[in-house]
Amino acid sequence: MEELKMNNNNSNTKKSKRNKKLLIIFIIAPIITGIIVLLFEYFVLQNRKSSVDNEVIVTDYSNAINSTGSKDDLEETDYPSATISRIWVDHDIYKYDQKGMNIHIKFYAYNMQNIGGRCVVYFYSTNGKILKAYNNSSNRTNSGYLSIGEDFYPYDRNYFSDFVLFFPYNEFNFLDEGETNLKAYAILWAYPPTEEPKKLATSDWFHFTYRSN
């Protein structure tokens, strides 16, 4: 009888220890999971900071035709329209054996079937003076100002999540040595077949620093 009681006591003790272990696991497991998630988010953020020099969430849609910045509103009009929702810059990129920066533009374009479009970025000094390009520069407007642009075709897709323009640093060689703070903005143009080019959307300023060797 006493041996049976001892066996029961040992069994209860083992169950109690097992329950305590399970309770500890249930308490600690979420804490460990939370720590792992926080560490993962921290390292992702650090990597993003190291690769992205300047990121701007654009909220200025005042120059967009028939647009309030709402994607749903744009789809309801019959006129060409667009919004620029985000711009960010990657520095020290190599392309075609040239060092430069990638300018990323996220935008929507609507009602542009059979209408060509073009995304153009214009560069300014921080005091608002537009930068002039070299006479032989391939990145210049008809008026001689520094810019970079590329055509897009909305009939192929309306949502451009990452439209990239590469701009070589050697276009800034006319600037003083050292660091120069600059700013720029993007414009989306439409080219109707029988009409003059139309400005669809203008972004807010985005700022960056050019460092000459």
KOLPALO-902595 format. One record per atom (N, C-alpha, C, O): atom name; x, y, z. Coordinates in pm, whole numbers, plus 50000, padded with zeros to 5 digits. Example, Ala and Ser with C-alpha at 12.3 -4.5 7.8 and 13.67 -1.06 7.14 Angstrom:
# KOLPALO-902595
N; 51319; 49431; 50780
CA; 51230; 49550; 50780
C; 51320; 49670; 50780
O; 51424; 49668; 50846
N; 51285; 49775; 50708
CA; 51367; 49894; 50714
C; 51290; 50003; 50787
O; 51341; 50114; 50804
This chain:
# KOLPALO-902595
N; 50084; 49880; 50000
CA; 50000; 50000; 50000
C; 50087; 50125; 50000
O; 50065; 50218; 49923
N; 50187; 50124; 50089
CA; 50278; 50238; 50096
C; 50355; 50251; 49965
O; 50381; 50363; 49920
N; 50392; 50140; 49903
CA; 50463; 50144; 49775
C; 50376; 50205; 49666
O; 50426; 50278; 49581
N; 50242; 50174; 49669
CA; 50149; 50229; 49571
C; 50139; 50380; 49587
O; 50136; 50453; 49488
N; 50135; 50428; 49714
CA; 50129; 50572; 49740
C; 50255; 50640; 49688
O; 50248; 50748; 49630
N; 50369; 50578; 49709
CA; 50494; 50636; 49663
C; 50497; 50646; 49511
O; 50544; 50745; 49456
N; 50446; 50543; 49445
CA; 50441; 50545; 49299
C; 50349; 50657; 49249
O; 50379; 50725; 49151
N; 50235; 50674; 49320
CA; 50141; 50780; 49282
C; 50205; 50917; 49301
O; 50192; 51006; 49218
N; 50276; 50932; 49414
CA; 50342; 51059; 49442
C; 50447; 51091; 49335
O; 50459; 51204; 49288
N; 50524; 50987; 49298
CA; 50625; 51007; 49194
C; 50561; 51044; 49061
O; 50612; 51129; 48987
N; 50448; 50979; 49032
CA; 50376; 51008; 48908
C; 50324; 51152; 48906
O; 50335; 51222; 48806
N; 50267; 51195; 49021
CA; 50216; 51332; 49030
C; 50329; 51434; 49019
O; 50314; 51540; 48958
N; 50443; 51399; 49080
CA; 50559; 51489; 49073
C; 50606; 51506; 48929
O; 50637; 51616; 48885
N; 50612; 51393; 48857
CA; 50654; 51398; 48717
C; 50556; 51480; 48634
O; 50598; 51559; 48549
N; 50424; 51461; 48657
CA; 50324; 51538; 48584
C; 50337; 51686; 48614
O; 50325; 51770; 48525
N; 50361; 51717; 48742
CA; 50375; 51857; 48780
C; 50496; 51922; 48713
O; 50487; 52035; 48664
N; 50607; 51850; 48710
CA; 50726; 51903; 48644
C; 50703; 51922; 48494
O; 50745; 52021; 48434
N; 50633; 51822; 48434
CA; 50605; 51831; 48291
C; 50515; 51950; 48261
O; 50535; 52021; 48162
N; 50414; 51972; 48346
CA; 50323; 52085; 48327
C; 50397; 52218; 48341
O; 50370; 52313; 48268
N; 50491; 52222; 48438
CA; 50569; 52345; 48456
C; 50655; 52373; 48333
O; 50666; 52487; 48289
N; 50714; 52267; 48278
CA; 50795; 52284; 48158
C; 50712; 52335; 48042
O; 50754; 52425; 47969
N; 50592; 52277; 48024
CA; 50504; 52321; 47917
C; 50463; 52467; 47935
O; 50458; 52544; 47840
N; 50435; 52503; 48064
CA; 50395; 52640; 48092
C; 50508; 52737; 48060
O; 50486; 52844; 48003
N; 50631; 52697; 48097
CA; 50747; 52782; 48067
C; 50766; 52798; 47916
O; 50795; 52907; 47867
N; 50747; 52686; 47844
CA; 50762; 52691; 47698
C; 50659; 52785; 47637
O; 50692; 52866; 47551
N; 50533; 52774; 47682
CA; 50426; 52859; 47629
C; 50451; 53006; 47660
O; 50410; 53093; 47582
N; 50517; 53035; 47771
CA; 50545; 53174; 47808
C; 50665; 53229; 47732
O; 50664; 53342; 47684
N; 50769; 53147; 47722
CA; 50895; 53193; 47664
C; 50890; 53196; 47512
O; 50949; 53284; 47449
N; 50820; 53098; 47450
CA; 50821; 53087; 47304
C; 50776; 53215; 47234
O; 50844; 53259; 47142
N; 50664; 53279; 47275
CA; 50624; 53404; 47208
C; 50727; 53515; 47227
O; 50747; 53597; 47138
N; 50792; 53518; 47345
CA; 50893; 53622; 47370
C; 51011; 53604; 47275
O; 51059; 53701; 47216
N; 51057; 53479; 47260
CA; 51170; 53451; 47171
C; 51133; 53484; 47027
O; 51212; 53542; 46952
N; 51010; 53445; 46987
CA; 50963; 53475; 46852
C; 50960; 53625; 46827
O; 51001; 53671; 46721
N; 50911; 53701; 46926
CA; 50907; 53845; 46912
C; 51044; 53907; 46897
O; 51063; 53998; 46817
N; 51141; 53856; 46974
CA; 51279; 53905; 46965
C; 51337; 53877; 46827
O; 51402; 53963; 46768
N; 51312; 53756; 46775
CA; 51362; 53720; 46642
C; 51304; 53811; 46535
O; 51376; 53856; 46446
N; 51173; 53839; 46544
CA; 51108; 53927; 46447
C; 51166; 54067; 46453
O; 51192; 54128; 46349
N; 51188; 54118; 46574
CA; 51245; 54253; 46589
C; 51386; 54260; 46531
O; 51421; 54357; 46464
N; 51467; 54156; 46557
CA; 51603; 54154; 46502
C; 51601; 54149; 46350
O; 51680; 54216; 46284
N; 51510; 54069; 46295
CA; 51498; 54059; 46149
C; 51460; 54193; 46089
O; 51520; 54236; 45990
N; 51360; 54261; 46148
CA; 51318; 54392; 46098
C; 51430; 54494; 46111
O; 51446; 54580; 46024
N; 51509; 54484; 46218
CA; 51620; 54578; 46238
C; 51724; 54563; 46127
O; 51768; 54662; 46069
N; 51763; 54436; 46097
CA; 51864; 54415; 45995
C; 51813; 54452; 45856
O; 51889; 54504; 45774
N; 51685; 54426; 45828
CA; 51627; 54467; 45700
C; 51632; 54618; 45686
O; 51667; 54670; 45580
N; 51597; 54690; 45794
CA; 51598; 54836; 45792
C; 51740; 54889; 45771
O; 51759; 54983; 45694
N; 51839; 54829; 45837
CA; 51976; 54874; 45820
C; 52025; 54853; 45677
O; 52093; 54939; 45621
N; 51990; 54738; 45619
CA; 52030; 54712; 45481
C; 51964; 54810; 45386
O; 52025; 54855; 45289
N; 51838; 54843; 45416
CA; 51768; 54937; 45330
C; 51828; 55076; 45339
O; 51840; 55146; 45239
N; 51868; 55116; 45461
CA; 51930; 55247; 45479
C; 52063; 55257; 45406
O; 52099; 55362; 45355
N; 52136; 55145; 45403
CA; 52266; 55148; 45340
C; 52257; 55155; 45189
O; 52350; 55203; 45125
N; 52146; 55108; 45130
CA; 52135; 55106; 44984
C; 52051; 55221; 44931
O; 52063; 55256; 44813
N; 51966; 55279; 45014
CA; 51880; 55387; 44969
C; 51923; 55515; 45037
O; 51915; 55528; 45159
N; 51970; 55609; 44957
CA; 52022; 55734; 45014
C; 51911; 55829; 45053
O; 51920; 55897; 45155
N; 51806; 55835; 44972
CA; 51702; 55934; 44998
C; 51570; 55880; 44947
O; 51559; 55841; 44831
N; 51473; 55877; 45031
CA; 51342; 55828; 44993
C; 51236; 55930; 45030
O; 51233; 55980; 45142
N; 51150; 55963; 44934
CA; 51049; 56066; 44957
C; 50913; 56008; 44923
O; 50894; 55951; 44816
N; 50819; 56021; 45014
CA; 50681; 55988; 44984
C; 50615; 56113; 44929
O; 50600; 56212; 45001
N; 50578; 56110; 44803
CA; 50527; 56229; 44736
C; 50379; 56244; 44761
O; 50302; 56150; 44743
N; 50339; 56362; 44803
CA; 50197; 56386; 44832
C; 50142; 56504; 44753
O; 50025; 56540; 44770
N; 50223; 56564; 44665
CA; 50179; 56680; 44589
C; 50126; 56635; 44454
O; 50204; 56601; 44364
N; 49994; 56634; 44438
CA; 49932; 56596; 44313
C; 49860; 56715; 44250
O; 49771; 56697; 44167
N; 49897; 56837; 44289
CA; 49823; 56955; 44246
C; 49832; 56979; 44096
O; 49744; 57043; 44039
N; 49937; 56927; 44032
CA; 49954; 56950; 43889
C; 49903; 56834; 43804
O; 49918; 56836; 43682
N; 49844; 56734; 43866
CA; 49794; 56620; 43789
C; 49659; 56652; 43728
O; 49571; 56706; 43796
N; 49642; 56620; 43603
CA; 49517; 56649; 43533
C; 49406; 56557; 43584
O; 49422; 56435; 43587
N; 49294; 56616; 43623
CA; 49178; 56540; 43671
C; 49218; 56440; 43779
O; 49167; 56328; 43781
N; 49306; 56480; 43866
CA; 49356; 56386; 43967
C; 49360; 56451; 44103
O; 49402; 56565; 44119
N; 49314; 56376; 44202
CA; 49326; 56420; 44340
C; 49427; 56334; 44414
O; 49441; 56344; 44536
N; 49496; 56251; 44340
CA; 49591; 56158; 44402
C; 49529; 56024; 44435
O; 49597; 55936; 44487
N; 49400; 56008; 44406
CA; 49331; 55884; 44434
C; 49331; 55796; 44311
O; 49291; 55839; 44203
N; 49377; 55672; 44325
CA; 49379; 55578; 44213
C; 49238; 55553; 44161
O; 49218; 55540; 44040
N; 49140; 55544; 44251
CA; 49003; 55518; 44209
C; 48946; 55635; 44128
O; 48874; 55614; 44031
N; 48978; 55758; 44169
CA; 48930; 55875; 44096
C; 48986; 55879; 43955
O; 48917; 55918; 43861
N; 49113; 55837; 43941
CA; 49175; 55842; 43810
C; 49107; 55748; 43713
O; 49095; 55779; 43594
N; 49063; 55634; 43761
CA; 49003; 55535; 43672
C; 48866; 55577; 43621
O; 48816; 55519; 43525
N; 48803; 55677; 43683
CA; 48669; 55717; 43646
C; 48666; 55821; 43534
O; 48560; 55843; 43475
N; 48778; 55887; 43502
CA; 48781; 55990; 43400
C; 48818; 55932; 43265
O; 48882; 55827; 43256
N; 48776; 56001; 43159
CA; 48808; 55958; 43023
C; 48935; 56023; 42972
O; 48982; 55990; 42863
N; 48992; 56115; 43047
CA; 49110; 56188; 43005
C; 49238; 56120; 43054
O; 49236; 56051; 43157
N; 49348; 56138; 42981
CA; 49476; 56086; 43032
C; 49507; 56146; 43168
O; 49489; 56266; 43189
N; 49552; 56065; 43259
CA; 49581; 56113; 43394
C; 49686; 56024; 43458
O; 49711; 55912; 43414
N; 49748; 56077; 43565
CA; 49854; 56003; 43631
C; 49878; 56059; 43770
O; 49842; 56173; 43799
N; 49939; 55978; 43856
CA; 49987; 56024; 43986
C; 50124; 55962; 44012
O; 50151; 55848; 43973
N; 50209; 56038; 44077
CA; 50338; 55989; 44125
C; 50325; 55969; 44275
O; 50296; 56063; 44348
N; 50347; 55847; 44321
CA; 50323; 55818; 44462
C; 50451; 55802; 44544
O; 50446; 55808; 44666
N; 50566; 55782; 44476
CA; 50688; 55758; 44553
C; 50812; 55775; 44467
O; 50813; 55738; 44349
N; 50918; 55832; 44525
CA; 51047; 55845; 44457
C; 51158; 55809; 44557
O; 51154; 55852; 44672
N; 51256; 55730; 44513
CA; 51373; 55704; 44597
C; 51495; 55686; 44509
O; 51484; 55658; 44389
N; 51614; 55703; 44569
CA; 51738; 55709; 44493
C; 51839; 55609; 44548
O; 51856; 55598; 44669
N; 51904; 55535; 44459
CA; 52018; 55448; 44493
C; 52145; 55512; 44436
O; 52152; 55541; 44316
N; 52244; 55533; 44521
CA; 52369; 55596; 44477
C; 52478; 55492; 44449
O; 52468; 55377; 44491
N; 52581; 55536; 44379
CA; 52700; 55455; 44348
C; 52663; 55328; 44273
O; 52704; 55218; 44310
N; 52584; 55345; 44167
CA; 52544; 55234; 44080
C; 52629; 55239; 43953
O; 52655; 55346; 43900
N; 52671; 55123; 43905
CA; 52748; 55116; 43781
C; 52662; 55058; 43669
O; 52599; 54953; 43683
N; 52661; 55132; 43557
CA; 52585; 55088; 43439
C; 52657; 55140; 43315
O; 52695; 55257; 43309
N; 52674; 55052; 43217
CA; 52745; 55089; 43095
C; 52883; 55147; 43127
O; 52928; 55243; 43065
N; 52950; 55086; 43225
CA; 53084; 55130; 43268
C; 53085; 55272; 43320
O; 53189; 55338; 43320
N; 52972; 55321; 43364
CA; 52963; 55454; 43422
C; 52909; 55445; 43564
O; 52823; 55362; 43595
N; 52959; 55532; 43650
CA; 52911; 55538; 43787
C; 52806; 55646; 43797
O; 52822; 55756; 43743
N; 52697; 55614; 43865
CA; 52589; 55710; 43875
C; 52488; 55672; 43981
O; 52522; 55607; 44080
N; 52364; 55712; 43959
CA; 52258; 55683; 44056
C; 52133; 55637; 43982
O; 52105; 55681; 43870
N; 52059; 55549; 44046
CA; 51930; 55506; 43995
C; 51820; 55585; 44065
O; 51811; 55587; 44187
N; 51737; 55649; 43986
CA; 51621; 55720; 44039
C; 51498; 55634; 44014
O; 51463; 55605; 43900
N; 51432; 55593; 44122
CA; 51316; 55505; 44113
C; 51189; 55589; 44128
O; 51177; 55669; 44220
N; 51095; 55569; 44036
CA; 50967; 55640; 44042
C; 50853; 55539; 44039
O; 50847; 55453; 43951
N; 50764; 55550; 44134
CA; 50645; 55466; 44139
C; 50526; 55553; 44100
O; 50501; 55656; 44163
N; 50451; 55511; 43996
CA; 50339; 55595; 43952
C; 50231; 55512; 43885
O; 50250; 55397; 43848
N; 50114; 55577; 43871
CA; 49999; 55520; 43802
C; 49969; 55606; 43680
O; 49981; 55728; 43686
N; 49930; 55543; 43568
CA; 49889; 55615; 43448
C; 49762; 55551; 43394
O; 49751; 55429; 43387
N; 49664; 55636; 43357
CA; 49534; 55585; 43314
C; 49486; 55654; 43187
O; 49523; 55767; 43156
N; 49401; 55580; 43114
CA; 49337; 55631; 42993
C; 49440; 55683; 42893
O; 49423; 55790; 42834
N; 49546; 55607; 42874
CA; 49651; 55647; 42781
C; 49672; 55541; 42672
O; 49783; 55523; 42623
N; 49565; 55471; 42637
CA; 49575; 55373; 42530
C; 49615; 55444; 42400
O; 49556; 55545; 42362
N; 49718; 55390; 42333
CA; 49770; 55445; 42208
C; 49827; 55585; 42225
O; 49841; 55659; 42127
N; 49860; 55623; 42348
CA; 49921; 55752; 42376
C; 50057; 55727; 42442
O; 50065; 55658; 42543
N; 50160; 55782; 42386
CA; 50292; 55766; 42445
C; 50310; 55851; 42568
O; 50248; 55957; 42581
N; 50393; 55805; 42660
CA; 50423; 55881; 42781
C; 50572; 55890; 42802
O; 50649; 55810; 42748
N; 50613; 55987; 42882
CA; 50755; 56002; 42913
C; 50771; 56053; 43055
O; 50702; 56147; 43097
N; 50863; 55991; 43130
CA; 50896; 56034; 43265
C; 51029; 56106; 43261
O; 51129; 56050; 43215
N; 51033; 56230; 43309
CA; 51152; 56313; 43302
C; 51183; 56370; 43440
O; 51093; 56415; 43511
N; 51311; 56367; 43478
CA; 51358; 56426; 43603
C; 51445; 56547; 43570
O; 51532; 56540; 43483
N; 51419; 56660; 43640
CA; 51492; 56784; 43618
C; 51571; 56818; 43744
O; 51523; 56797; 43855
N; 51693; 56869; 43725
CA; 51784; 56891; 43838
C; 51805; 57039; 43866
O; 51814; 57122; 43775
N; 51811; 57070; 43997
CA; 51824; 57209; 44042
C; 51926; 57217; 44155
O; 51955; 57118; 44223
N; 51978; 57338; 44175
CA; 52054; 57366; 44297
C; 51953; 57386; 44410
O; 51834; 57404; 44385
N; 52001; 57384; 44532
CA; 51909; 57396; 44646
C; 51844; 57533; 44654
O; 51740; 57549; 44719
N; 51903; 57634; 44588
CA; 51841; 57767; 44587
C; 51737; 57784; 44477
O; 51684; 57893; 44457
N; 51709; 57673; 44404
CA; 51603; 57676; 44305
C; 51646; 57708; 44164
O; 51561; 57729; 44078
N; 51776; 57713; 44137
CA; 51826; 57743; 44003
C; 51843; 57613; 43925
O; 51912; 57521; 43969
N; 51780; 57607; 43807
CA; 51788; 57486; 43727
C; 51929; 57470; 43672
O; 51992; 57569; 43633
N; 51979; 57345; 43667
CA; 52115; 57319; 43622
C; 52121; 57309; 43471
O; 52037; 57244; 43408
N; 52221; 57373; 43413
CA; 52242; 57364; 43269
C; 52337; 57249; 43237
O; 52429; 57220; 43314
N; 52314; 57186; 43123
CA; 52396; 57071; 43083
C; 52507; 57116; 42989
O; 52503; 57226; 42933
N; 52607; 57029; 42973
CA; 52709; 57052; 42871
C; 52643; 57057; 42733
O; 52536; 56999; 42711
N; 52707; 57126; 42643
CA; 52652; 57136; 42507
C; 52641; 57001; 42439
O; 52549; 56976; 42361
N; 52738; 56913; 42468
CA; 52739; 56781; 42405
C; 52675; 56673; 42492
O; 52687; 56554; 42462
N; 52607; 56714; 42598
CA; 52545; 56616; 42688
C; 52426; 56550; 42621
O; 52350; 56614; 42549
N; 52411; 56421; 42646
CA; 52294; 56348; 42594
C; 52177; 56356; 42691
O; 52066; 56311; 42660
N; 52201; 56414; 42808
CA; 52096; 56427; 42910
C; 52060; 56575; 42927
O; 52087; 56634; 43032
N; 51999; 56631; 42826
CA; 51963; 56772; 42829
C; 51830; 56793; 42758
O; 51792; 56718; 42668
N; 51761; 56897; 42800
CA; 51636; 56935; 42734
C; 51669; 57014; 42607
O; 51786; 57047; 42583
N; 51567; 57046; 42527
CA; 51588; 57127; 42407
C; 51639; 57266; 42442
O; 51703; 57333; 42361
N; 51610; 57309; 42566
CA; 51655; 57441; 42612
C; 51793; 57437; 42675
O; 51846; 57540; 42716
N; 51853; 57316; 42682
CA; 51989; 57305; 42733
C; 52000; 57277; 42881
O; 52108; 57291; 42939
N; 51890; 57237; 42945
CA; 51894; 57211; 43089
C; 51916; 57063; 43117
O; 51878; 56976; 43038
N; 51978; 57037; 43232
CA; 52013; 56900; 43269
C; 51887; 56822; 43307
O; 51805; 56869; 43385
N; 51874; 56703; 43251
CA; 51756; 56621; 43279
C; 51787; 56477; 43239
O; 51886; 56449; 43172
N; 51701; 56387; 43281
CA; 51708; 56247; 43240
C; 51565; 56197; 43222
O; 51479; 56222; 43306
N; 51538; 56128; 43112
CA; 51402; 56083; 43086
C; 51398; 55956; 43004
O; 51496; 55918; 42941
N; 51283; 55893; 43008
CA; 51263; 55770; 42932
C; 51115; 55753; 42903
O; 51030; 55791; 42984
N; 51084; 55695; 42787
CA; 50944; 55674; 42749
C; 50883; 55558; 42826
O; 50952; 55464; 42864
N; 50753; 55566; 42847
CA; 50679; 55453; 42902
C; 50551; 55434; 42821
O; 50505; 55525; 42752
N; 50496; 55315; 42831
CA; 50381; 55277; 42747
C; 50269; 55223; 42833
O; 50265; 55103; 42862
N; 50176; 55310; 42875
CA; 50072; 55268; 42970
C; 49974; 55166; 42915
O; 49912; 55094; 42993
N; 49958; 55157; 42783
CA; 49865; 55057; 42731
C; 49915; 54916; 42760
O; 49838; 54820; 42758
N; 50045; 54906; 42789
CA; 50102; 54777; 42827
C; 50070; 54746; 42973
O; 50039; 54632; 43007
N; 50077; 54848; 43059
CA; 50042; 54833; 43200
C; 50018; 54973; 43257
O; 50082; 55069; 43215
N; 49927; 54983; 43352
CA; 49891; 55112; 43409
C; 49969; 55144; 43536
O; 49982; 55260; 43573
N; 50019; 55041; 43602
CA; 50086; 55059; 43730
C; 50235; 55031; 43715
O; 50275; 54921; 43679
N; 50316; 55131; 43742
CA; 50460; 55119; 43733
C; 50516; 55124; 43875
O; 50530; 55233; 43932
N; 50547; 55010; 43932
CA; 50589; 55004; 44072
C; 50734; 55047; 44091
O; 50772; 55088; 44200
N; 50816; 55038; 43984
CA; 50957; 55074; 43998
C; 51012; 55110; 43861
O; 51080; 55030; 43797
N; 50983; 55233; 43818
CA; 51034; 55285; 43691
C; 51169; 55349; 43719
O; 51178; 55445; 43795
N; 51276; 55295; 43659
CA; 51413; 55334; 43697
C; 51477; 55419; 43588
O; 51474; 55383; 43470
N; 51534; 55532; 43629
CA; 51615; 55616; 43542
C; 51758; 55619; 43595
O; 51781; 55655; 43711
N; 51853; 55582; 43511
CA; 51994; 55587; 43551
C; 52054; 55720; 43508
O; 52042; 55760; 43392
N; 52120; 55788; 43603
CA; 52183; 55916; 43573
C; 52330; 55909; 43608
O; 52364; 55888; 43724
N; 52421; 55927; 43509
CA; 52565; 55916; 43536
C; 52618; 56039; 43609
O; 52577; 56152; 43581
N; 52709; 56016; 43703
CA; 52765; 56125; 43781
C; 52848; 56222; 43697
O; 52860; 56339; 43733
N; 52905; 56175; 43585
CA; 52992; 56265; 43508
C; 52917; 56383; 43450
O; 52979; 56479; 43404
N; 52783; 56378; 43452
CA; 52704; 56493; 43407
C; 52712; 56608; 43507
O; 52675; 56722; 43475
N; 52760; 56580; 43629
CA; 52774; 56683; 43732
C; 52916; 56738; 43740
O; 52950; 56808; 43835
N; 53001; 56707; 43642
CA; 53141; 56744; 43651
C; 53163; 56896; 43655
O; 53269; 56941; 43698
N; 53066; 56973; 43612
CA; 53081; 57118; 43612
C; 53065; 57178; 43752
O; 53093; 57296; 43773
N; 53019; 57096; 43850
CA; 53000; 57145; 43986
C; 53134; 57156; 44058
O; 53232; 57093; 44018
N; 53138; 57236; 44164
CA; 53260; 57254; 44243
C; 53300; 57122; 44308
O; 53217; 57035; 44331
N; 53430; 57109; 44339
CA; 53478; 56990; 44406
C; 53422; 56982; 44548
O; 53388; 57083; 44609
N; 53412; 56860; 44598
CA; 53357; 56839; 44731
C; 53211; 56798; 44724
O; 53169; 56735; 44627
N; 53135; 56832; 44826
CA; 52995; 56795; 44834
C; 52905; 56910; 44789
O; 52927; 57026; 44825
N; 52805; 56875; 44709
CA; 52708; 56974; 44662
C; 52568; 56920; 44686
O; 52535; 56811; 44638
N; 52487; 56992; 44758
CA; 52348; 56953; 44782
C; 52263; 56996; 44663
O; 52269; 57111; 44619
N; 52185; 56903; 44613
CA; 52102; 56927; 44496
C; 51960; 56880; 44523
O; 51933; 56812; 44622
N; 51871; 56918; 44435
CA; 51733; 56869; 44444
C; 51680; 56848; 44302
O; 51734; 56901; 44205
N; 51574; 56773; 44293
CA; 51517; 56741; 44162
C; 51370; 56706; 44178
O; 51321; 56685; 44289
N; 51301; 56701; 44067
CA; 51162; 56653; 44069
C; 51133; 56585; 43936
O; 51204; 56603; 43838
N; 51027; 56506; 43935
CA; 50989; 56430; 43816
C; 50858; 56484; 43759
O; 50770; 56530; 43832
N; 50847; 56477; 43628
CA; 50723; 56511; 43559
C; 50684; 56396; 43467
O; 50770; 56339; 43399
N; 50557; 56361; 43465
CA; 50504; 56263; 43371
C; 50434; 56339; 43258
O; 50346; 56422; 43282
N; 50476; 56309; 43135
CA; 50420; 56374; 43016
C; 50341; 56273; 42934
O; 50372; 56153; 42932
N; 50240; 56323; 42866
CA; 50165; 56243; 42769
C; 50184; 56306; 42631
O; 50191; 56428; 42618
N; 50192; 56221; 42528
CA; 50212; 56268; 42392
C; 50097; 56220; 42303
O; 50112; 56122; 42230
N; 49982; 56289; 42310
CA; 49870; 56251; 42222
C; 49911; 56267; 42076
O; 49988; 56357; 42043
N; 49861; 56180; 41987
CA; 49906; 56181; 41847
C; 49884; 56314; 41776
O; 49969; 56355; 41696
N; 49774; 56382; 41801
CA; 49740; 56504; 41726
C; 49740; 56629; 41814
O; 49688; 56732; 41773
N; 49797; 56620; 41934
CA; 49796; 56734; 42025
C; 49935; 56763; 42077
O; 50028; 56684; 42059
N; 49948; 56878; 42143
CA; 50073; 56913; 42207
C; 50096; 56825; 42330
O; 49999; 56775; 42387
N; 50222; 56805; 42372
CA; 50247; 56726; 42494
C; 50174; 56785; 42614
O; 50162; 56906; 42628
N; 50125; 56696; 42699
CA; 50049; 56738; 42818
C; 50122; 56693; 42944
O; 50170; 56580; 42954
N; 50130; 56784; 43040
CA; 50188; 56750; 43169
C; 50080; 56683; 43254
O; 49977; 56743; 43283
N; 50105; 56558; 43293
CA; 50006; 56481; 43369
C; 50025; 56492; 43519
O; 49927; 56503; 43593
N; 50149; 56488; 43566
CA; 50173; 56489; 43710
C; 50314; 56541; 43738
O; 50407; 56517; 43662
N; 50327; 56612; 43848
CA; 50456; 56662; 43894
C; 50480; 56615; 44037
O; 50392; 56627; 44122
N; 50597; 56563; 44063
CA; 50629; 56515; 44196
C; 50671; 56630; 44286
O; 50689; 56742; 44240
N; 50687; 56601; 44411
CA; 50749; 56695; 44504
C; 50900; 56689; 44483
O; 50950; 56602; 44412
N; 50973; 56783; 44544
CA; 51119; 56780; 44538
C; 51173; 56656; 44611
O; 51117; 56614; 44712
N; 51280; 56600; 44559
CA; 51359; 56505; 44637
C; 51504; 56555; 44638
O; 51553; 56605; 44537
N; 51570; 56541; 44752
CA; 51702; 56601; 44774
C; 51809; 56494; 44782
O; 51784; 56383; 44828
N; 51930; 56527; 44736
CA; 52041; 56434; 44744
C; 52172; 56514; 44744
O; 52171; 56634; 44715
N; 52283; 56449; 44776
CA; 52414; 56513; 44781
C; 52507; 56447; 44680
O; 52523; 56326; 44678
N; 52568; 56531; 44595
CA; 52666; 56482; 44499
C; 52806; 56506; 44556
O; 52837; 56616; 44601
N; 52890; 56403; 44553
CA; 53027; 56411; 44604
C; 53124; 56387; 44489
O; 53130; 56278; 44432
N; 53200; 56490; 44456
CA; 53298; 56477; 44348
C; 53426; 56414; 44403
O; 53455; 56427; 44522
N; 53501; 56347; 44318
CA; 53624; 56281; 44359
C; 53737; 56383; 44379
O; 53849; 56345; 44414
